């Protein structure tokens, strides 16, 4: 899980924040930089080709590992080629390879998610996901902040080529990874790969209830995160102060929370963990209400962000295990893509109006709403039999 998580997290910044920093360094105009945000569109469209990765296997390694190693080697080539051009002279070529990197990165994520579902036993899901997510975040820092630091010593072209080489970590991990159990009744046609995952899920008892839990469990946390930066800046904290605490302490607390949560889910059970961690995750927003009351207080900022990220890591471990538990190994690529996309829909929709909510209620009222938003999912979990969470 560690090398696969690192390999999945590495390309994200290379088509996002790191790429925009490179373009800004070369004085590319802001309008063009903004348009380059479209190269990451494949991340929102993964369900379109996830069924193909359920349907077709390649004649080497084993199911899931075949597509993983193909995407990782292809990512190495595409990232390396991105670093072979100058944005001033060959911006179109860089854009083309950035789009290819985004497609390959999304494909790697689809198969890596499915592989976790297929290979991890029930008692390993939360801890396995915690390790995966922790290294995923580390890789994002390496390809983000690490790339910025490195760019002051060598050219951006060299930076991209060095980071391309780090995809070798994923290749080694995939070669050494255990073989996932391959069901005998996997989809035999593309039509089956598209239709059967839906029929399988909605034929289960309490399918609609489980879908609602999936879509609402993290909604309060999602909405709060959208307004967090404007809130902190409105209190008078500098961008440097926020960045230092958010990136440094935030990363450490999230990783710690995920790893602790992964261990506790096995001991407490999935249903109990979802309730406890979900309540803690929502309750952490109460510290932002306190911060709004005390104003620009650095100690309170550290406490609020640290606890928020720690409890968010706990919730991520439990929620990830829950998401995996909903997937059928026959079509885990398609179902995981569906469920992970569904998990963000409500948060995105409500988050779009988060500014209006904050403007109408004020900051304390806004964070009270994000705290209460966790209640429906927790009530539904408590009202659902424990045997549904396996």
Buried (B, 14 or more C-beta within 10 A) or exposed (E): BBBBBBBBBBBBBBBBBBBBBBBEEEEBEEEEBEEBEEBBEBBEEBBEBBBBBBBEBEEEBBBBBBBBBBBBBBBBBBBBBBBEBEBEEEBEBBBBBBBBBBBBBBBBBBBBBBBBBBBBEEEBBBBBBBBBBBBBBBBBBBBBBBBBEBBEEEEBBEBBBBBBEBBBBBBEBBEEBEEBEEBEEBBEEEEBBBBBBEEBBEEEEBBEBBBBBBBBBBBBBBBBBBBBBEBBEEBEBEEEBBBEBBEEBBBBBBBBBBBBBBBBBBEBEBBBBBBBBBBBBBBBBBBBBBBBEEEBBEEBBBBBBBBBBBBBBBBBBBBBBBBBBBBBBBBBBBBBBBBBBBBBEBBEEBBEEBEEBBEEEEBBEBBBBBBEBBBBBBEBBEEBEEEBBE
